[in-house]
């Protein structure tokens, strides 16, 4: 019985062993910075003011990605990104306290390379992001009623989605490691985030 189990395990793992240099599975780490933020709307945090402002001027992010080959030049991509919100300095509440926050995005993406990843090649990416937003908006005093200060935290929902598109270059350094650089374009379903183009750089290490 043990012999049959051993034979089964050998045949089960043989495809993985024989594909060791075909870049089937990869892990990458990336940094990105927004080039701009184009919100669908501007806002007034202080309701005593008539001036509307862009809430977020930019974002800075770090991300980790897992790649898994689905076809010869196509990969599934699961990503996790932590992004710090770079809030407009002029956007503050009645007490002068500024808004701050961050979000975590889990991305479900597809990546298509023009050539196999062993070569220098352009690529295109597309996918959906699930975003969890955390800010201090509930602690901000945004309007007064009968001289009594009241807080109102309704700028950002705790949860939203994004549609993500990207185009970039993969630059192999050796059989196991490659540099990546790409231009990302995200459509965020949050009125104060909106459209966000980002420049991203990083590296990918092929585990298998």
C-alpha positions in Angstrom: 0.0 0.0 0.0 2.8 2.4 0.9 4.4 1.7 -2.5 1.2 2.6 -4.3 1.0 5.8 -2.3 4.6 6.7 -3.1 4.0 6.0 -6.8 0.9 8.2 -6.7 2.7 11.1 -5.1 5.5 10.9 -7.6 3.1 11.1 -10.6 1.0 13.8 -8.8 4.0 16.1 -8.4 5.9 15.2 -11.6 4.2 18.0 -13.6 5.4 20.5 -11.1 8.9 19.2 -11.0 9.2 19.0 -14.8 8.0 22.6 -15.2 10.6 24.2 -12.9 11.9 26.7 -15.4 8.7 27.7 -17.1 7.7 30.6 -14.8 4.5 29.0 -13.7 4.2 30.8 -10.3 5.7 34.2 -9.4 5.7 36.5 -6.4 6.2 40.3 -6.8 6.6 43.4 -4.7 5.8 46.8 -6.0 5.8 50.5 -5.1 3.5 52.9 -6.8 2.6 56.6 -6.7 -0.4 58.3 -8.2 0.2 60.8 -11.0 -3.0 62.5 -10.3 -6.4 62.1 -8.6 -9.5 63.0 -10.7 -12.5 62.8 -8.4 -16.1 62.6 -9.6 -16.9 65.3 -7.0 -15.3 67.8 -4.7 -16.4 68.3 -1.1 -16.8 70.7 1.8 -15.6 69.2 5.1 -16.4 72.4 6.9 -20.1 73.2 6.2 -19.5 76.8 7.3 -17.5 77.3 4.2 -18.8 77.6 0.6 -15.5 76.5 -0.9 -15.4 73.0 -2.4 -12.0 71.2 -2.5 -10.5 68.0 -3.9 -10.3 65.7 -0.9 -7.4 63.5 -1.9 -4.4 64.8 -3.8 -2.7 61.5 -4.3 -1.9 58.0 -3.0 1.3 56.1 -2.2 1.1 52.3 -2.2 3.0 49.1 -1.6 1.8 45.9 -3.0 2.5 42.2 -3.1 1.3 40.0 -6.0 1.0 36.3 -6.7 1.1 35.1 -10.3 -0.2 31.8 -11.6 0.1 30.7 -15.2 -3.2 29.9 -16.9 -1.9 29.7 -20.5 1.5 30.1 -22.2 1.5 33.9 -22.0 -1.5 34.6 -19.7 -1.5 34.6 -15.9 -4.0 35.0 -13.0 -2.9 37.6 -10.6 -4.0 38.0 -6.9 -2.7 41.2 -5.4 -2.9 42.9 -2.0 -2.1 46.7 -1.8 -1.8 49.1 1.1 -2.4 52.7 0.1 -1.9 55.8 2.2 -4.2 58.7 1.3 -2.4 62.0 0.6 -5.1 64.4 1.7 -5.4 68.0 0.6 -3.7 70.2 3.3 -6.5 72.7 3.0 -9.1 70.1 3.9 -9.8 70.3 7.6 -12.7 70.5 10.0 -14.1 73.3 12.2 -11.4 72.6 14.9 -8.6 72.6 12.3 -8.1 68.8 12.4 -7.1 67.2 9.1 -8.6 64.2 7.5 -6.3 61.2 7.2 -6.6 57.5 6.2 -5.6 54.6 4.1 -7.2 51.7 2.2 -6.4 48.1 1.6 -7.2 46.7 -1.9 -7.4 43.0 -2.9 -7.2 42.7 -6.6 -8.3 39.8 -8.9 -6.6 40.4 -12.2 -5.5 38.9 -15.5 -2.1 39.6 -17.1 -1.3 39.0 -20.7 2.3 39.1 -22.0 3.1 39.7 -25.6 6.0 37.2 -25.3 6.7 34.5 -22.8 8.0 36.0 -19.5 11.5 34.6 -20.0 11.9 37.5 -22.5 11.8 41.3 -22.5 8.1 41.9 -23.2 5.3 44.4 -22.9 2.1 43.3 -21.0 -1.4 44.3 -20.4 -3.4 43.8 -17.2 -7.1 44.1 -16.2 -9.1 43.3 -13.2 -11.4 44.1 -10.3 -10.4 45.6 -6.9 -12.2 45.1 -3.6 -11.3 48.1 -1.4 -11.6 48.5 2.4 -11.2 52.2 3.5 -10.2 53.4 7.0 -10.2 57.1 7.9 -10.6 59.4 10.9 -13.7 61.0 9.3 -16.0 60.1 12.2 -13.8 62.1 14.6 -14.0 65.3 12.6 -16.4 68.1 13.5 -18.0 69.2 10.2 -20.9 71.4 11.2 -22.6 73.2 14.1 -26.2 73.1 15.1 -27.5 75.5 17.7 -23.9 76.1 18.9 -23.5 72.4 19.5 -20.7 70.7 17.6 -21.7 67.6 15.8 -19.6 65.1 13.9 -20.5 63.8 10.5 -18.5 61.0 8.8 -19.9 60.5 5.4 -17.0 61.2 3.0 -15.9 57.6 2.4 -17.8 54.4 2.6 -15.9 51.6 4.4 -16.1 49.4 1.3 -16.0 50.1 -2.4 -14.8 48.6 -5.7 -12.5 49.5 -8.6 -11.9 48.5 -12.2 -8.2 48.4 -12.9 -6.3 48.5 -16.2 -2.5 48.6 -16.7 0.2 48.4 -19.4 3.9 47.8 -18.7 7.2 46.2 -19.4 8.8 43.1 -17.9 12.6 43.2 -18.0 14.3 39.8 -17.1 17.5 40.0 -15.1 18.0 36.2 -14.9 16.0 33.1 -15.1 14.4 33.7 -11.7 14.1 37.5 -11.4 12.7 40.3 -13.5 12.0 44.0 -13.1 8.6 45.4 -13.9 7.3 48.9 -14.6 3.8 49.9 -15.6 1.2 52.6 -15.8 -2.0 51.7 -14.0 -5.3 53.3 -14.4 -8.0 52.7 -11.7 -11.6 53.7 -11.8 -12.7 53.8 -8.1 -16.4 53.7 -7.3 -16.0 56.5 -4.7 -16.9 60.0 -5.6 -13.9 61.6 -3.9 -11.4 59.1 -5.4 -12.7 58.8 -9.0 -10.0 58.2 -11.7 -6.5 57.5 -10.5 -3.5 56.9 -12.9 -0.4 55.5 -11.1 3.2 54.8 -12.0 4.4 51.5 -10.6 7.8 49.8 -10.3 8.9 46.6 -8.7 10.3 43.1 -9.3 9.0 39.6 -9.7 10.6 36.4 -8.5 9.6 33.2 -10.2 9.0 30.5 -7.6 8.5 27.7 -10.2 
